[in-house]
């Protein structure tokens, strides 16, 4: 293995089939397990295993696990993510299921499926060695330019966020401390992207291809933040302007503002009714009753 990819995964991995999300190397997600083969994988491998190797599994995206183990496996997505099961939480309500906290380690490709029951196991090929910078100077320079362009956009995006938030400050530090080749996966998992876009990044085993695909995602996020900042600022100014031109009486009676308006409308109606009574030619006794009711 190369120094760029020090992680050595087993050549055979149990496969966890998922269809709701995409786990990228370097990211961490929670996933729910409640189907037959996935449950068997957790019970037989994760809960009974005693070695670190027993906590490593292959996460296959875009592949739903059949509800029953009597059903055949669907076609498997060929590229997956080797993952470390960090936490397993089980529950029997409303039906038996587990929630896994898993962290992506590296990509792999399925060579062949060795068995399907009680859970699928496959022979895999680790793809990290394909992510090295090639030896030719020209290609290395091209990737260097892509890497620098990606880094500039990443820094610009992070610095548009609130740096007082600890997670944002930590991400800013990670941009300088992590290897550049790890950043496309990590940034894609953080920014607003669809599962389809994450799947495309996962399938991009070439580092050059990943840089090229991730840069437009960063630019889109930056432009979205710029537009959001533009729309928020006028709104705040409008709020200040509206507050400034409100009558003082309304500001000092905010708790009962709605009630004050209702009372004003009621008072206007009473005044009009009193005028009509005074100008009417009703009998004196009826006039007294009307005035009494209005006062009440």
URGISUL-V931679 format. One record per backbone hydrogen bond with DSSP energy under -1.0 kcal/mol. CO is the residue of the C=O (numbers start at 1). NH is the residue of the N-H. If there is no record, write none. Layout:
CO_NH ; CO_NH
This chain:
11_124 ; 13_122 ; 14_58 ; 16_60 ; 18_63 ; 24_27 ; 27_104 ; 29_102 ; 31_100 ; 33_98 ; 35_39 ; 36_40 ; 37_41 ; 38_42 ; 39_43 ; 40_44 ; 41_45 ; 41_46 ; 42_47 ; 45_49 ; 52_55 ; 53_56 ; 55_85 ; 57_83 ; 58_16 ; 59_81 ; 60_18 ; 68_71 ; 78_110 ; 80_108 ; 81_59 ; 82_105 ; 83_57 ; 84_103 ; 87_101 ; 89_99 ; 91_97 ; 97_91 ; 98_33 ; 99_89 ; 100_31 ; 101_86 ; 101_87 ; 102_29 ; 103_84 ; 104_26 ; 106_82 ; 107_127 ; 108_80 ; 109_125 ; 112_123 ; 115_121 ; 120_15 ; 121_114 ; 121_115 ; 122_13 ; 123_111 ; 123_112 ; 125_109 ; 127_130 ; 128_131 ; 136_140 ; 137_141 ; 138_142 ; 139_143 ; 140_144 ; 141_145 ; 142_146 ; 143_147 ; 144_148 ; 145_149 ; 146_150 ; 147_151 ; 148_152 ; 149_153 ; 150_154 ; 151_155 ; 152_156 ; 153_157 ; 154_158 ; 155_159 ; 158_161 ; 162_165 ; 165_169 ; 166_170 ; 167_171 ; 168_172 ; 169_173 ; 170_174 ; 171_175 ; 173_177 ; 174_178 ; 179_182 ; 180_183 ; 182_186 ; 183_187 ; 184_188 ; 185_189 ; 187_191 ; 194_198 ; 195_199 ; 196_200 ; 197_201 ; 198_202 ; 199_203 ; 203_205 ; 206_210 ; 207_211 ; 208_212 ; 209_213 ; 210_214 ; 211_215 ; 214_218 ; 215_219 ; 216_220 ; 217_221 ; 218_222 ; 219_223 ; 220_224 ; 221_225 ; 222_226 ; 223_227 ; 224_228 ; 225_229 ; 226_230 ; 227_231 ; 228_232 ; 229_233 ; 230_234 ; 231_235 ; 232_236 ; 233_237 ; 234_238 ; 235_239 ; 236_240 ; 237_241 ; 238_242 ; 239_243 ; 240_244 ; 241_245 ; 247_251 ; 248_252 ; 254_257 ; 256_260 ; 257_261 ; 258_262 ; 259_263 ; 260_264 ; 261_265 ; 262_266 ; 263_267 ; 264_268 ; 265_269 ; 266_270 ; 267_271 ; 268_272 ; 269_273 ; 270_274 ; 271_275 ; 272_276 ; 273_277 ; 274_278 ; 275_279 ; 283_287 ; 284_288 ; 285_289 ; 286_290 ; 287_291 ; 288_292 ; 289_293 ; 290_294 ; 291_295 ; 292_296
